């Protein structure tokens, strides 16, 4: 994900096949509780921001690859590894 990119879940559960780079992951729909499932098949590092401008965002990591999150203190919700 490029630095200027933003993935807005807009309150919708989503599954992606890996997350790396340093953009922004967000949810902006009020009162939503989306889950972002990240399926890593290889090791990756995400140095971007994971936040929830509105609602509660949860992260689930699946797959055999490791996922290193280096800058993600901005969301409320569960993190399941």
C-alpha positions as CSV (number, residue, x, y, z in Angstrom):
1,X,0.0,0.0,0.0
2,X,1.5,3.4,-1.0
3,X,1.9,6.1,1.6
4,X,-0.8,8.2,0.1
5,X,-3.3,5.3,-0.2
6,X,-6.3,4.7,2.0
7,X,-8.3,1.6,2.4
8,X,-11.7,2.7,3.9
9,X,-13.7,-0.4,4.9
10,X,-16.8,1.9,5.3
11,X,-18.2,-0.5,7.9
12,X,-17.9,-3.6,5.7
13,X,-16.1,-6.8,6.6
14,X,-13.3,-7.4,4.2
15,X,-10.6,-10.0,3.5
16,X,-7.3,-9.1,1.8
17,X,-4.5,-11.3,0.6
18,X,-1.7,-9.5,2.5
19,X,-0.9,-6.0,3.8
20,X,2.4,-4.2,3.4
21,X,3.6,-0.7,2.9
22,X,2.6,2.4,4.7
23,X,-0.8,3.8,3.7
24,X,-3.9,4.1,5.9
25,X,-6.5,1.5,6.8
26,X,-9.7,3.1,8.3
27,X,-13.4,2.7,8.7
28,X,-15.6,5.8,8.6
29,X,-19.1,4.4,8.9
30,X,-20.7,5.4,12.2
31,X,-21.8,2.6,14.5
32,X,-20.3,-0.1,12.3
33,X,-18.1,-2.9,13.6
34,X,-16.2,-4.2,10.6
35,X,-13.5,-6.9,10.7
36,X,-10.5,-6.8,8.4
37,X,-9.1,-10.2,7.7
38,X,-5.5,-10.2,6.5
39,X,-4.4,-13.5,4.9
40,X,-0.6,-13.4,4.6
41,X,1.0,-16.3,2.7
42,X,4.5,-14.8,3.2
43,X,6.1,-12.5,5.8
44,X,5.2,-8.8,5.5
45,X,5.5,-5.5,7.3
46,X,2.9,-2.8,7.5
47,X,4.2,0.6,8.7
48,X,1.1,2.6,8.0
49,X,-1.8,3.6,10.2
50,X,-4.7,1.4,11.2
51,X,-7.4,3.6,12.7
52,X,-11.1,3.8,13.1
53,X,-12.5,7.3,12.4
54,X,-15.9,6.0,13.4
55,X,-17.2,2.6,14.7
56,X,-15.0,-0.2,16.0
57,X,-12.4,-1.9,13.7
58,X,-11.2,-5.4,14.4
59,X,-8.2,-7.1,12.8
60,X,-7.8,-10.9,12.1
61,X,-4.6,-12.3,10.7
62,X,-4.7,-15.6,8.9
63,X,-2.2,-17.5,6.8
64,X,1.3,-18.9,7.4
65,X,3.2,-15.7,6.8
66,X,4.1,-13.3,9.7
67,X,2.6,-9.9,9.8
68,X,4.6,-7.1,11.5
69,X,2.6,-4.0,12.4
70,X,4.9,-1.1,13.3
71,X,2.5,1.9,13.7
72,X,-1.0,0.8,14.6
73,X,-1.9,2.3,18.0
74,X,-4.9,4.1,16.7
75,X,-7.8,1.7,16.4
76,X,-10.2,0.2,19.0
77,X,-11.3,-3.3,18.6
78,X,-9.9,-6.8,18.8
79,X,-6.7,-8.1,17.2
80,X,-6.7,-11.8,16.6
81,X,-3.6,-13.5,15.5
